[in-house]
Amino acid sequence: MNRSIKSGAKARHGEVRRLWPAERDLFTAHLLRLDAATRRERFGTAVTDDFLKSYAETTFGVGGLVYAYVEAGEVRGAAELRGLEEIVIQTGEAAFSVERDWRRRGIGEALFGRLITASRNRNIRTLYMTCLPENAAMRNLARKFEAEMVGGYNDVEGRIATGAATPFTLLDEAMDNARSFATLSLSLQRKFWPSTLFGRAASRH
């Protein structure tokens, strides 16, 4: 879905959509662009580039789903839904990262909304998220979705009751998946068509 993410008089135009395993490199590049403070907010501690590369490799497994804010072909914000391999317990874990220059533009809220819909459609009734006590932006975002916040010395946990799936949430996700897959297909075509056409031309001589 094309969206205009606004902040005051400024506006950035991008797309909030699902990321597919073939787009892992975009997700990895996003994580590597995070500054030290944002990395700590996302993972609760300082992390290295090697850690982020390894983390990205495991993100698109059976138990993970990723939505992203994509602008000019680059991921600038991402939301992860984990725990799908244990769907029987009806809980999932949410995690967010938004590059510093793209904050306060409504990106986190748009991504959170996507995760709520995806959770409902997968029979996830409770969505958990954790953040550092000083991460006021994430706590405020969670409260917008009526999260129950439980504070601790090292972190704050939010619990969100997602609700049940409806025909509208199922259709919403299906349409979003169709759009995002079409975007991926077009991207792959642009990447491989030139070399393919060149190879065909060369084989005729």
C-alpha positions in Angstrom: 0.0 0.0 0.0 1.4 3.4 -1.0 1.5 5.8 1.9 2.6 9.3 2.7 4.3 9.3 6.1 4.1 12.8 7.4 5.8 14.8 10.1 5.0 18.5 10.4 5.5 20.2 7.1 7.7 17.4 5.8 6.5 14.4 4.0 8.2 11.2 2.8 6.6 8.9 0.3 7.2 5.2 0.6 5.4 1.9 0.9 4.6 -0.2 4.0 4.6 -3.8 2.8 5.6 -7.4 3.6 9.2 -8.3 3.0 10.0 -11.7 1.4 13.0 -14.0 1.9 14.4 -12.9 -1.5 14.7 -9.4 0.0 16.8 -10.4 3.0 19.6 -8.2 1.7 17.4 -5.1 2.0 16.6 -6.0 5.6 20.3 -6.6 6.4 21.3 -3.3 4.9 18.7 -1.6 7.1 20.0 -3.2 10.3 23.6 -2.3 9.4 22.6 1.4 9.0 21.2 1.6 12.5 23.4 3.8 14.8 24.7 2.4 18.1 21.9 3.9 20.2 19.2 2.5 17.9 20.8 -0.9 17.9 20.8 -0.9 21.7 17.1 0.1 21.7 16.2 -2.6 19.3 18.2 -5.5 20.8 18.6 -4.3 24.4 22.4 -4.3 24.2 25.3 -3.2 22.0 25.6 -5.4 18.9 28.1 -5.8 16.1 27.7 -5.8 12.4 28.5 -9.6 12.4 25.7 -10.1 14.9 23.2 -8.2 12.7 24.2 -10.2 9.6 23.7 -13.4 11.4 20.4 -12.2 12.9 19.1 -11.3 9.4 19.9 -14.7 8.1 17.5 -16.3 10.6 14.7 -13.7 10.5 12.8 -15.2 7.5 12.6 -18.7 8.8 9.4 -20.6 9.5 8.7 -18.7 12.7 9.2 -15.1 11.4 7.3 -12.5 9.4 8.7 -9.1 8.4 6.9 -5.9 7.3 8.9 -2.9 6.2 8.7 0.7 5.3 10.4 0.9 1.9 11.4 4.2 0.3 13.4 4.6 -2.9 14.2 0.9 -2.9 15.6 0.9 0.7 14.2 -0.4 3.9 14.1 2.4 6.4 11.9 0.8 9.1 11.0 -2.8 9.9 8.6 -4.7 12.1 9.1 -8.4 12.9 6.5 -10.9 14.1 8.2 -13.9 15.7 6.9 -17.1 17.3 4.8 -18.4 14.4 6.3 -21.9 14.9 4.5 -22.1 18.2 1.2 -20.8 17.0 -0.7 -23.3 19.2 0.0 -21.1 22.3 -1.6 -18.1 20.5 1.2 -15.7 21.4 3.7 -13.9 19.3 6.6 -11.4 19.8 6.9 -8.1 18.0 10.1 -6.1 17.4 10.7 -2.8 15.6 13.5 -0.7 14.2 13.3 2.6 12.4 16.4 4.5 11.2 16.9 7.7 13.1 16.3 10.2 10.2 13.0 8.5 9.5 11.5 8.7 13.0 8.5 10.7 14.1 6.9 10.3 10.7 4.3 7.7 11.7 6.3 4.8 10.3 6.3 2.8 13.5 2.6 3.2 13.9 1.9 2.0 10.3 4.2 -1.0 10.8 2.5 -1.9 14.2 -0.9 -1.9 12.5 0.4 -4.4 9.9 1.6 -6.7 12.7 -1.7 -6.5 14.5 -3.5 -7.6 11.4 -1.1 -10.4 10.7 -1.3 -11.6 14.3 -5.1 -11.7 14.2 -5.1 -13.6 11.0 -2.8 -16.3 12.5 -4.9 -16.8 15.6 -2.3 -14.9 17.7 -4.4 -13.5 20.6 -1.6 -11.9 22.6 1.3 -10.0 21.1 4.3 -9.3 23.3 7.0 -6.6 22.9 9.9 -5.5 25.1 11.9 -2.3 25.2 14.4 -0.5 27.4 12.8 1.7 30.2 14.3 4.8 28.6 12.7 4.1 25.2 9.8 6.5 25.6 9.0 6.5 21.9 8.3 2.7 21.8 6.3 2.8 25.0 4.1 5.6 23.6 3.7 3.6 20.4 2.6 0.5 22.3 0.1 2.6 24.3 -1.5 3.8 21.1 -2.5 0.1 20.5 -3.8 -0.2 24.1 -0.9 -2.3 25.3 -0.7 -3.3 29.0 2.8 -2.1 30.1 4.7 -3.9 32.9 7.9 -2.2 34.0 11.0 -3.8 35.2 14.5 -2.7 36.1 16.1 -3.9 32.8 13.2 -3.7 30.4 9.5 -2.9 29.9 7.1 -5.5 28.6 4.0 -4.7 26.6 1.1 -7.1 26.1 -1.5 -6.4 23.4 -4.8 -8.3 23.0 -5.1 -8.4 19.2 -8.6 -9.7 18.7 -10.0 -12.3 16.3 -9.6 -12.4 12.5 -12.4 -11.0 10.4 -13.2 -11.2 6.6 -11.8 -7.6 6.5 -8.5 -8.4 8.1 -8.0 -11.5 6.0 -8.8 -9.5 2.8 -6.5 -6.6 3.9 -3.5 -8.9 4.4 -4.2 -10.8 1.2 -4.3 -7.6 -0.8 -1.1 -6.4 0.9 0.7 -9.7 0.1 -0.4 -9.5 -3.5 0.9 -5.9 -3.8 4.2 -6.7 -2.1 4.8 -9.9 -4.1 4.1 -7.9 -7.3 6.7 -5.4 -6.2 9.2 -8.2 -5.6 8.5 -9.7 -8.9 9.0 -6.4 -10.7 12.3 -5.8 -8.8 13.6 -9.3 -9.8 12.6 -8.7 -13.4 14.5 -5.4 -13.5 17.5 -7.1 -12.0 17.7 -10.1 -14.3 16.2 -9.0 -17.6 19.1 -7.0 -18.9 21.6 -9.9 -18.5 19.1 -12.4 -19.9 18.4 -10.3 -23.0 22.1 -9.8 -23.5 22.7 -13.5 -23.3 20.1 -14.2 -25.8 21.5 -11.7 -28.2 25.0 -13.1 -27.9 23.8 -16.7 -28.5 22.4 -15.6 -31.9 25.8 -14.7 -33.2 
